[in-house]
Amino acid sequence: MNFLKWCGLTLTITFTISSFLLVGIELTHSTGYVQIFGIILLLTVGWTIGQITRDIRQWGK
């Protein structure tokens, strides 16, 4: 059950990040705020990955 839950979580996060990326690419093409968006995206993705790894470590115990 934990494995299925983890797979679902991974798929959800991957889908969210990819849709966020697509929207962001469209926005940056029209506005030109590529650097600002890139920094925000890197921070968001980094934080999300940190949260996931922390949760996986807690499940492993």
PQR file with spaces between the fields and no chain letter, atoms N, CA, C, O and H, PARSE charges and radii, in Angstrom:
ATOM       1  N    MET     1       0.831   -1.198    0.000 -0.4000 1.5000
ATOM       2  CA   MET     1       0.000    0.000    0.000 -0.0000 2.0000
ATOM       3  C    MET     1       0.874    1.260    0.000  0.5500 1.7000
ATOM       4  O    MET     1       0.587    2.233   -0.698 -0.5500 1.4000
ATOM       5  N    ASN     2       1.955    1.219    0.805 -0.4000 1.5000
ATOM       6  CA   ASN     2       2.863    2.364    0.836 -0.0000 2.0000
ATOM       7  C    ASN     2       3.480    2.616   -0.522  0.5500 1.7000
ATOM       8  O    ASN     2       3.665    3.761   -0.933 -0.5500 1.4000
ATOM       9  H    ASN     2       2.189    0.429    1.372  0.4000 1.0000
ATOM      10  N    PHE     3       3.805    1.506   -1.235 -0.4000 1.5000
ATOM      11  CA   PHE     3       4.425    1.641   -2.552 -0.0000 2.0000
ATOM      12  C    PHE     3       3.472    2.316   -3.524  0.5500 1.7000
ATOM      13  O    PHE     3       3.876    3.200   -4.280 -0.5500 1.4000
ATOM      14  H    PHE     3       3.655    0.575   -0.902  0.4000 1.0000
ATOM      15  N    LEU     4       2.201    1.901   -3.508 -0.4000 1.5000
ATOM      16  CA   LEU     4       1.203    2.511   -4.390 -0.0000 2.0000
ATOM      17  C    LEU     4       1.002    3.986   -4.057  0.5500 1.7000
ATOM      18  O    LEU     4       0.883    4.826   -4.949 -0.5500 1.4000
ATOM      19  H    LEU     4       1.873    1.183   -2.894  0.4000 1.0000
ATOM      20  N    LYS     5       0.966    4.285   -2.764 -0.4000 1.5000
ATOM      21  CA   LYS     5       0.790    5.668   -2.326 -0.0000 2.0000
ATOM      22  C    LYS     5       1.968    6.518   -2.815  0.5500 1.7000
ATOM      23  O    LYS     5       1.781    7.643   -3.278 -0.5500 1.4000
ATOM      24  H    LYS     5       1.062    3.603   -2.040  0.4000 1.0000
ATOM      25  N    TRP     6       3.179    5.967   -2.707 -0.4000 1.5000
ATOM      26  CA   TRP     6       4.375    6.686   -3.133 -0.0000 2.0000
ATOM      27  C    TRP     6       4.373    6.908   -4.642  0.5500 1.7000
ATOM      28  O    TRP     6       4.755    7.977   -5.118 -0.5500 1.4000
ATOM      29  H    TRP     6       3.331    5.053   -2.331  0.4000 1.0000
ATOM      30  N    CYS     7       3.937    5.883   -5.399 -0.4000 1.5000
ATOM      31  CA   CYS     7       3.848    6.027   -6.860 -0.0000 2.0000
ATOM      32  C    CYS     7       2.855    7.119   -7.231  0.5500 1.7000
ATOM      33  O    CYS     7       3.135    7.944   -8.101 -0.5500 1.4000
ATOM      34  H    CYS     7       3.627    5.015   -5.012  0.4000 1.0000
ATOM      35  N    GLY     8       1.712    7.130   -6.588 -0.4000 1.5000
ATOM      36  CA   GLY     8       0.698    8.143   -6.854 -0.0000 2.0000
ATOM      37  C    GLY     8       1.211    9.536   -6.540  0.5500 1.7000
ATOM      38  O    GLY     8       0.977   10.480   -7.295 -0.5500 1.4000
ATOM      39  H    GLY     8       1.485    6.460   -5.881  0.4000 1.0000
ATOM      40  N    LEU     9       1.921    9.661   -5.407 -0.4000 1.5000
ATOM      41  CA   LEU     9       2.493   10.943   -5.010 -0.0000 2.0000
ATOM      42  C    LEU     9       3.512   11.410   -6.044  0.5500 1.7000
ATOM      43  O    LEU     9       3.524   12.580   -6.426 -0.5500 1.4000
ATOM      44  H    LEU     9       2.111    8.894   -4.794  0.4000 1.0000
ATOM      45  N    THR    10       4.361   10.499   -6.492 -0.4000 1.5000
ATOM      46  CA   THR    10       5.387   10.839   -7.482 -0.0000 2.0000
ATOM      47  C    THR    10       4.751   11.297   -8.785  0.5500 1.7000
ATOM      48  O    THR    10       5.171   12.298   -9.367 -0.5500 1.4000
ATOM      49  H    THR    10       4.351    9.549   -6.181  0.4000 1.0000
ATOM      50  N    LEU    11       3.737   10.565   -9.246 -0.4000 1.5000
ATOM      51  CA   LEU    11       3.050   10.937  -10.480 -0.0000 2.0000
ATOM      52  C    LEU    11       2.391   12.301  -10.359  0.5500 1.7000
ATOM      53  O    LEU    11       2.468   13.123  -11.272 -0.5500 1.4000
ATOM      54  H    LEU    11       3.397    9.752   -8.773  0.4000 1.0000
ATOM      55  N    THR    12       1.742   12.534   -9.224 -0.4000 1.5000
ATOM      56  CA   THR    12       1.073   13.816   -9.007 -0.0000 2.0000
ATOM      57  C    THR    12       2.071   14.960   -9.044  0.5500 1.7000
ATOM      58  O    THR    12       1.837   15.972   -9.705 -0.5500 1.4000
ATOM      59  H    THR    12       1.679   11.867   -8.482  0.4000 1.0000
ATOM      60  N    ILE    13       3.188   14.803   -8.333 -0.4000 1.5000
ATOM      61  CA   ILE    13       4.198   15.855   -8.274 -0.0000 2.0000
ATOM      62  C    ILE    13       4.825   16.080   -9.646  0.5500 1.7000
ATOM      63  O    ILE    13       5.043   17.220  -10.055 -0.5500 1.4000
ATOM      64  H    ILE    13       3.378   13.980   -7.796  0.4000 1.0000
ATOM      65  N    THR    14       5.114   14.982  -10.358 -0.4000 1.5000
ATOM      66  CA   THR    14       5.700   15.108  -11.695 -0.0000 2.0000
ATOM      67  C    THR    14       4.758   15.853  -12.626  0.5500 1.7000
ATOM      68  O    THR    14       5.179   16.730  -13.380 -0.5500 1.4000
ATOM      69  H    THR    14       4.937   14.056  -10.026  0.4000 1.0000
ATOM      70  N    PHE    15       3.480   15.496  -12.567 -0.4000 1.5000
ATOM      71  CA   PHE    15       2.478   16.156  -13.412 -0.0000 2.0000
ATOM      72  C    PHE    15       2.370   17.642  -13.069  0.5500 1.7000
ATOM      73  O    PHE    15       2.305   18.491  -13.958 -0.5500 1.4000
ATOM      74  H    PHE    15       3.138   14.784  -11.955  0.4000 1.0000
ATOM      75  N    THR    16       2.351   17.944  -11.764 -0.4000 1.5000
ATOM      76  CA   THR    16       2.243   19.339  -11.317 -0.0000 2.0000
ATOM      77  C    THR    16       3.429   20.150  -11.802  0.5500 1.7000
ATOM      78  O    THR    16       3.262   21.248  -12.334 -0.5500 1.4000
ATOM      79  H    THR    16       2.404   17.254  -11.042  0.4000 1.0000
ATOM      80  N    ILE    17       4.640   19.606  -11.617 -0.4000 1.5000
ATOM      81  CA   ILE    17       5.848   20.330  -12.015 -0.0000 2.0000
ATOM      82  C    ILE    17       5.888   20.527  -13.521  0.5500 1.7000
ATOM      83  O    ILE    17       6.249   21.605  -13.994 -0.5500 1.4000
ATOM      84  H    ILE    17       4.776   18.714  -11.184  0.4000 1.0000
ATOM      85  N    SER    18       5.517   19.486  -14.290 -0.4000 1.5000
ATOM      86  CA   SER    18       5.579   19.615  -15.745 -0.0000 2.0000
ATOM      87  C    SER    18       4.542   20.617  -16.262  0.5500 1.7000
ATOM      88  O    SER    18       4.827   21.386  -17.180 -0.5500 1.4000
ATOM      89  H    SER    18       5.224   18.611  -13.905  0.4000 1.0000
ATOM      90  N    SER    19       3.344   20.608  -15.676 -0.4000 1.5000
ATOM      91  CA   SER    19       2.346   21.588  -16.112 -0.0000 2.0000
ATOM      92  C    SER    19       2.774   22.998  -15.709  0.5500 1.7000
ATOM      93  O    SER    19       2.568   23.954  -16.457 -0.5500 1.4000
ATOM      94  H    SER    19       3.113   19.983  -14.931  0.4000 1.0000
ATOM      95  N    PHE    20       3.372   23.119  -14.520 -0.4000 1.5000
ATOM      96  CA   PHE    20       3.910   24.391  -14.052 -0.0000 2.0000
ATOM      97  C    PHE    20       4.987   24.894  -15.017  0.5500 1.7000
ATOM      98  O    PHE    20       5.038   26.081  -15.342 -0.5500 1.4000
ATOM      99  H    PHE    20       3.540   22.343  -13.913  0.4000 1.0000
ATOM     100  N    LEU    21       5.849   23.973  -15.469 -0.4000 1.5000
ATOM     101  CA   LEU    21       6.897   24.310  -16.426 -0.0000 2.0000
ATOM     102  C    LEU    21       6.311   24.798  -17.738  0.5500 1.7000
ATOM     103  O    LEU    21       6.748   25.813  -18.279 -0.5500 1.4000
ATOM     104  H    LEU    21       5.807   23.009  -15.205  0.4000 1.0000
ATOM     105  N    LEU    22       5.320   24.075  -18.251 -0.4000 1.5000
ATOM     106  CA   LEU    22       4.706   24.458  -19.524 -0.0000 2.0000
ATOM     107  C    LEU    22       4.082   25.841  -19.447  0.5500 1.7000
ATOM     108  O    LEU    22       4.274   26.665  -20.340 -0.5500 1.4000
ATOM     109  H    LEU    22       4.965   23.250  -17.811  0.4000 1.0000
ATOM     110  N    VAL    23       3.331   26.096  -18.374 -0.4000 1.5000
ATOM     111  CA   VAL    23       2.712   27.414  -18.194 -0.0000 2.0000
ATOM     112  C    VAL    23       3.795   28.483  -18.071  0.5500 1.7000
ATOM     113  O    VAL    23       3.691   29.561  -18.656 -0.5500 1.4000
ATOM     114  H    VAL    23       3.174   25.426  -17.649  0.4000 1.0000
ATOM     115  N    GLY    24       4.830   28.168  -17.305 -0.4000 1.5000
ATOM     116  CA   GLY    24       5.922   29.117  -17.112 -0.0000 2.0000
ATOM     117  C    GLY    24       6.652   29.432  -18.405  0.5500 1.7000
ATOM     118  O    GLY    24       7.012   30.584  -18.646 -0.5500 1.4000
ATOM     119  H    GLY    24       4.915   27.293  -16.830  0.4000 1.0000
ATOM     120  N    ILE    25       6.876   28.421  -19.242 -0.4000 1.5000
ATOM     121  CA   ILE    25       7.545   28.639  -20.522 -0.0000 2.0000
ATOM     122  C    ILE    25       6.692   29.558  -21.393  0.5500 1.7000
ATOM     123  O    ILE    25       7.213   30.476  -22.027 -0.5500 1.4000
ATOM     124  H    ILE    25       6.583   27.485  -19.046  0.4000 1.0000
ATOM     125  N    GLU    26       5.382   29.313  -21.425 -0.4000 1.5000
ATOM     126  CA   GLU    26       4.489   30.175  -22.201 -0.0000 2.0000
ATOM     127  C    GLU    26       4.546   31.614  -21.689  0.5500 1.7000
ATOM     128  O    GLU    26       4.622   32.555  -22.479 -0.5500 1.4000
ATOM     129  H    GLU    26       4.959   28.567  -20.910  0.4000 1.0000
ATOM     130  N    LEU    27       4.509   31.781  -20.370 -0.4000 1.5000
ATOM     131  CA   LEU    27       4.539   33.122  -19.780 -0.0000 2.0000
ATOM     132  C    LEU    27       5.860   33.822  -20.074  0.5500 1.7000
ATOM     133  O    LEU    27       5.876   35.003  -20.420 -0.5500 1.4000
ATOM     134  H    LEU    27       4.447   31.016  -19.728  0.4000 1.0000
ATOM     135  N    THR    28       6.981   33.088  -19.933 -0.4000 1.5000
ATOM     136  CA   THR    28       8.279   33.725  -20.133 -0.0000 2.0000
ATOM     137  C    THR    28       8.488   34.094  -21.583  0.5500 1.7000
ATOM     138  O    THR    28       9.185   35.065  -21.876 -0.5500 1.4000
ATOM     139  H    THR    28       6.969   32.128  -19.652  0.4000 1.0000
ATOM     140  N    HIS    29       7.892   33.330  -22.514 -0.4000 1.5000
ATOM     141  CA   HIS    29       8.002   33.693  -23.926 -0.0000 2.0000
ATOM     142  C    HIS    29       7.317   35.023  -24.193  0.5500 1.7000
ATOM     143  O    HIS    29       7.814   35.832  -24.975 -0.5500 1.4000
ATOM     144  H    HIS    29       7.325   32.541  -22.276  0.4000 1.0000
ATOM     145  N    SER    30       6.177   35.254  -23.546 -0.4000 1.5000
ATOM     146  CA   SER    30       5.425   36.484  -23.824 -0.0000 2.0000
ATOM     147  C    SER    30       5.938   37.676  -23.019  0.5500 1.7000
ATOM     148  O    SER    30       5.796   38.818  -23.457 -0.5500 1.4000
ATOM     149  H    SER    30       5.774   34.596  -22.911  0.4000 1.0000
ATOM     150  N    THR    31       6.544   37.423  -21.823 -0.4000 1.5000
ATOM     151  CA   THR    31       6.958   38.540  -20.970 -0.0000 2.0000
ATOM     152  C    THR    31       8.465   38.744  -20.942  0.5500 1.7000
ATOM     153  O    THR    31       8.930   39.883  -20.895 -0.5500 1.4000
ATOM     154  H    THR    31       6.659   36.496  -21.467  0.4000 1.0000
ATOM     155  N    GLY    32       9.239   37.655  -20.971 -0.4000 1.5000
ATOM     156  CA   GLY    32      10.689   37.772  -20.936 -0.0000 2.0000
ATOM     157  C    GLY    32      11.288   37.656  -19.549  0.5500 1.7000
ATOM     158  O    GLY    32      12.474   37.932  -19.365 -0.5500 1.4000
ATOM     159  H    GLY    32       8.860   36.730  -21.009  0.4000 1.0000
ATOM     160  N    TYR    33      10.486   37.250  -18.563 -0.4000 1.5000
ATOM     161  CA   TYR    33      11.022   37.092  -17.207 -0.0000 2.0000
ATOM     162  C    TYR    33      11.607   35.694  -17.019  0.5500 1.7000
ATOM     163  O    TYR    33      11.233   34.981  -16.087 -0.5500 1.4000
ATOM     164  H    TYR    33       9.523   37.026  -18.713  0.4000 1.0000
ATOM     165  N    VAL    34      12.520   35.306  -17.901 -0.4000 1.5000
ATOM     166  CA   VAL    34      13.026   33.931  -17.880 -0.0000 2.0000
ATOM     167  C    VAL    34      13.853   33.677  -16.624  0.5500 1.7000
ATOM     168  O    VAL    34      13.681   32.650  -15.967 -0.5500 1.4000
ATOM     169  H    VAL    34      12.824   35.885  -18.658  0.4000 1.0000
ATOM     170  N    GLN    35      14.741   34.596  -16.287 -0.4000 1.5000
ATOM     171  CA   GLN    35      15.648   34.374  -15.161 -0.0000 2.0000
ATOM     172  C    GLN    35      14.897   34.313  -13.835  0.5500 1.7000
ATOM     173  O    GLN    35      15.145   33.429  -13.016 -0.5500 1.4000
ATOM     174  H    GLN    35      14.881   35.430  -16.820  0.4000 1.0000
ATOM     175  N    ILE    36      13.975   35.257  -13.627 -0.4000 1.5000
ATOM     176  CA   ILE    36      13.211   35.286  -12.376 -0.0000 2.0000
ATOM     177  C    ILE    36      12.414   33.997  -12.228  0.5500 1.7000
ATOM     178  O    ILE    36      12.413   33.377  -11.164 -0.5500 1.4000
ATOM     179  H    ILE    36      13.773   35.975  -14.292  0.4000 1.0000
ATOM     180  N    PHE    37      11.727   33.594  -13.315 -0.4000 1.5000
ATOM     181  CA   PHE    37      10.926   32.372  -13.254 -0.0000 2.0000
ATOM     182  C    PHE    37      11.807   31.157  -13.015  0.5500 1.7000
ATOM     183  O    PHE    37      11.444   30.258  -12.256 -0.5500 1.4000
ATOM     184  H    PHE    37      11.728   34.098  -14.179  0.4000 1.0000
ATOM     185  N    GLY    38      12.971   31.131  -13.666 -0.4000 1.5000
ATOM     186  CA   GLY    38      13.890   30.004  -13.492 -0.0000 2.0000
ATOM     187  C    GLY    38      14.341   29.853  -12.052  0.5500 1.7000
ATOM     188  O    GLY    38      14.406   28.741  -11.528 -0.5500 1.4000
ATOM     189  H    GLY    38      13.266   31.861  -14.282  0.4000 1.0000
ATOM     190  N    ILE    39      14.651   30.970  -11.413 -0.4000 1.5000
ATOM     191  CA   ILE    39      15.082   30.931  -10.012 -0.0000 2.0000
ATOM     192  C    ILE    39      13.952   30.429   -9.121  0.5500 1.7000
ATOM     193  O    ILE    39      14.168   29.580   -8.256 -0.5500 1.4000
ATOM     194  H    ILE    39      14.598   31.873  -11.838  0.4000 1.0000
ATOM     195  N    ILE    40      12.737   30.959   -9.336 -0.4000 1.5000
ATOM     196  CA   ILE    40      11.585   30.536   -8.532 -0.0000 2.0000
ATOM     197  C    ILE    40      11.322   29.046   -8.732  0.5500 1.7000
ATOM     198  O    ILE    40      11.055   28.322   -7.774 -0.5500 1.4000
ATOM     199  H    ILE    40      12.562   31.649  -10.038  0.4000 1.0000
ATOM     200  N    LEU    41      11.400   28.593   -9.989 -0.4000 1.5000
ATOM     201  CA   LEU    41      11.153   27.188  -10.288 -0.0000 2.0000
ATOM     202  C    LEU    41      12.192   26.294   -9.629  0.5500 1.7000
ATOM     203  O    LEU    41      11.845   25.262   -9.056 -0.5500 1.4000
ATOM     204  H    LEU    41      11.617   29.181  -10.768  0.4000 1.0000
ATOM     205  N    LEU    42      13.469   26.680   -9.705 -0.4000 1.5000
ATOM     206  CA   LEU    42      14.528   25.891   -9.081 -0.0000 2.0000
ATOM     207  C    LEU    42      14.307   25.770   -7.583  0.5500 1.7000
ATOM     208  O    LEU    42      14.457   24.688   -7.016 -0.5500 1.4000
ATOM     209  H    LEU    42      13.751   27.519  -10.171  0.4000 1.0000
ATOM     210  N    LEU    43      13.949   26.883   -6.934 -0.4000 1.5000
ATOM     211  CA   LEU    43      13.683   26.856   -5.494 -0.0000 2.0000
ATOM     212  C    LEU    43      12.510   25.949   -5.170  0.5500 1.7000
ATOM     213  O    LEU    43      12.570   25.160   -4.227 -0.5500 1.4000
ATOM     214  H    LEU    43      13.827   27.762   -7.395  0.4000 1.0000
ATOM     215  N    THR    44      11.427   26.060   -5.963 -0.4000 1.5000
ATOM     216  CA   THR    44      10.231   25.255   -5.725 -0.0000 2.0000
ATOM     217  C    THR    44      10.527   23.770   -5.886  0.5500 1.7000
ATOM     218  O    THR    44      10.162   22.959   -5.034 -0.5500 1.4000
ATOM     219  H    THR    44      11.378   26.701   -6.729  0.4000 1.0000
ATOM     220  N    VAL    45      11.200   23.416   -7.000 -0.4000 1.5000
ATOM     221  CA   VAL    45      11.512   22.007   -7.258 -0.0000 2.0000
ATOM     222  C    VAL    45      12.455   21.473   -6.188  0.5500 1.7000
ATOM     223  O    VAL    45      12.274   20.356   -5.701 -0.5500 1.4000
ATOM     224  H    VAL    45      11.497   24.074   -7.691  0.4000 1.0000
ATOM     225  N    GLY    46      13.458   22.263   -5.819 -0.4000 1.5000
ATOM     226  CA   GLY    46      14.399   21.833   -4.782 -0.0000 2.0000
ATOM     227  C    GLY    46      13.706   21.575   -3.460  0.5500 1.7000
ATOM     228  O    GLY    46      13.977   20.572   -2.800 -0.5500 1.4000
ATOM     229  H    GLY    46      13.605   23.170   -6.214  0.4000 1.0000
ATOM     230  N    TRP    47      12.813   22.474   -3.068 -0.4000 1.5000
ATOM     231  CA   TRP    47      12.078   22.316   -1.813 -0.0000 2.0000
ATOM     232  C    TRP    47      11.199   21.073   -1.861  0.5500 1.7000
ATOM     233  O    TRP    47      11.141   20.314   -0.894 -0.5500 1.4000
ATOM     234  H    TRP    47      12.594   23.289   -3.605  0.4000 1.0000
ATOM     235  N    THR    48      10.504   20.860   -3.005 -0.4000 1.5000
ATOM     236  CA   THR    48       9.615   19.703   -3.149 -0.0000 2.0000
ATOM     237  C    THR    48      10.401   18.410   -3.038  0.5500 1.7000
ATOM     238  O    THR    48       9.984   17.488   -2.336 -0.5500 1.4000
ATOM     239  H    THR    48      10.552   21.477   -3.790  0.4000 1.0000
ATOM     240  N    ILE    49      11.541   18.331   -3.727 -0.4000 1.5000
ATOM     241  CA   ILE    49      12.371   17.126   -3.670 -0.0000 2.0000
ATOM     242  C    ILE    49      12.860   16.888   -2.240  0.5500 1.7000
ATOM     243  O    ILE    49      12.902   15.748   -1.776 -0.5500 1.4000
ATOM     244  H    ILE    49      11.879   19.080   -4.296  0.4000 1.0000
ATOM     245  N    GLY    50      13.228   17.963   -1.547 -0.4000 1.5000
ATOM     246  CA   GLY    50      13.648   17.843   -0.149 -0.0000 2.0000
ATOM     247  C    GLY    50      12.549   17.271    0.726  0.5500 1.7000
ATOM     248  O    GLY    50      12.810   16.412    1.568 -0.5500 1.4000
ATOM     249  H    GLY    50      13.193   18.889   -1.924  0.4000 1.0000
ATOM     250  N    GLN    51      11.326   17.735    0.537 -0.4000 1.5000
ATOM     251  CA   GLN    51      10.184   17.237    1.312 -0.0000 2.0000
ATOM     252  C    GLN    51       9.937   15.758    1.028  0.5500 1.7000
ATOM     253  O    GLN    51       9.677   14.984    1.949 -0.5500 1.4000
ATOM     254  H    GLN    51      11.113   18.432   -0.147  0.4000 1.0000
ATOM     255  N    ILE    52      10.020   15.357   -0.264 -0.4000 1.5000
ATOM     256  CA   ILE    52       9.767   13.963   -0.637 -0.0000 2.0000
ATOM     257  C    ILE    52      10.812   13.055   -0.010  0.5500 1.7000
ATOM     258  O    ILE    52      10.469   12.016    0.556 -0.5500 1.4000
ATOM     259  H    ILE    52      10.232   15.986   -1.012  0.4000 1.0000
ATOM     260  N    THR    53      12.092   13.435   -0.104 -0.4000 1.5000
ATOM     261  CA   THR    53      13.141   12.572    0.444 -0.0000 2.0000
ATOM     262  C    THR    53      13.009   12.452    1.952  0.5500 1.7000
ATOM     263  O    THR    53      13.270   11.389    2.515 -0.5500 1.4000
ATOM     264  H    THR    53      12.370   14.279   -0.564  0.4000 1.0000
ATOM     265  N    ARG    54      12.609   13.526    2.611 -0.4000 1.5000
ATOM     266  CA   ARG    54      12.409   13.487    4.064 -0.0000 2.0000
ATOM     267  C    ARG    54      11.273   12.524    4.416  0.5500 1.7000
ATOM     268  O    ARG    54      11.389   11.743    5.361 -0.5500 1.4000
ATOM     269  H    ARG    54      12.397   14.390    2.154  0.4000 1.0000
ATOM     270  N    ASP    55      10.174   12.581    3.655 -0.4000 1.5000
ATOM     271  CA   ASP    55       9.042   11.688    3.897 -0.0000 2.0000
ATOM     272  C    ASP    55       9.426   10.238    3.660  0.5500 1.7000
ATOM     273  O    ASP    55       9.031    9.357    4.424 -0.5500 1.4000
ATOM     274  H    ASP    55      10.079   13.216    2.887  0.4000 1.0000
ATOM     275  N    ILE    56      10.207    9.979    2.588 -0.4000 1.5000
ATOM     276  CA   ILE    56      10.623    8.601    2.288 -0.0000 2.0000
ATOM     277  C    ILE    56      11.498    8.067    3.416  0.5500 1.7000
ATOM     278  O    ILE    56      11.366    6.902    3.791 -0.5500 1.4000
ATOM     279  H    ILE    56      10.528   10.694    1.968  0.4000 1.0000
ATOM     280  N    ARG    57      12.379    8.884    3.961 -0.4000 1.5000
ATOM     281  CA   ARG    57      13.231    8.454    5.078 -0.0000 2.0000
ATOM     282  C    ARG    57      12.385    8.112    6.293  0.5500 1.7000
ATOM     283  O    ARG    57      12.676    7.151    7.004 -0.5500 1.4000
ATOM     284  H    ARG    57      12.486    9.831    3.656  0.4000 1.0000
ATOM     285  N    GLN    58      11.326    8.903    6.538 -0.4000 1.5000
ATOM     286  CA   GLN    58      10.467    8.641    7.693 -0.0000 2.0000
ATOM     287  C    GLN    58       9.684    7.343    7.504  0.5500 1.7000
ATOM     288  O    GLN    58       9.476    6.600    8.464 -0.5500 1.4000
ATOM     289  H    GLN    58      11.089    9.684    5.960  0.4000 1.0000
ATOM     290  N    TRP    59       9.240    7.058    6.249 -0.4000 1.5000
ATOM     291  CA   TRP    59       8.508    5.814    5.998 -0.0000 2.0000
ATOM     292  C    TRP    59       9.420    4.615    6.163  0.5500 1.7000
ATOM     293  O    TRP    59       8.974    3.547    6.582 -0.5500 1.4000
ATOM     294  H    TRP    59       9.409    7.661    5.469  0.4000 1.0000
ATOM     295  N    GLY    60      10.698    4.783    5.838 -0.4000 1.5000
ATOM     296  CA   GLY    60      11.645    3.672    5.924 -0.0000 2.0000
ATOM     297  C    GLY    60      11.913    3.221    7.349  0.5500 1.7000
ATOM     298  O    GLY    60      12.306    2.076    7.573 -0.5500 1.4000
ATOM     299  H    GLY    60      11.060    5.651    5.499  0.4000 1.0000
ATOM     300  N    LYS    61      11.702    4.117    8.327 -0.4000 1.5000
ATOM     301  CA   LYS    61      11.980    3.769    9.723 -0.0000 2.0000
ATOM     302  C    LYS    61      10.923    2.859   10.303  0.5500 1.7000
ATOM     303  O    LYS    61      11.011    2.474   11.469 -0.5500 1.4000
ATOM     304  H    LYS    61      11.382    5.047    8.145  0.4000 1.0000
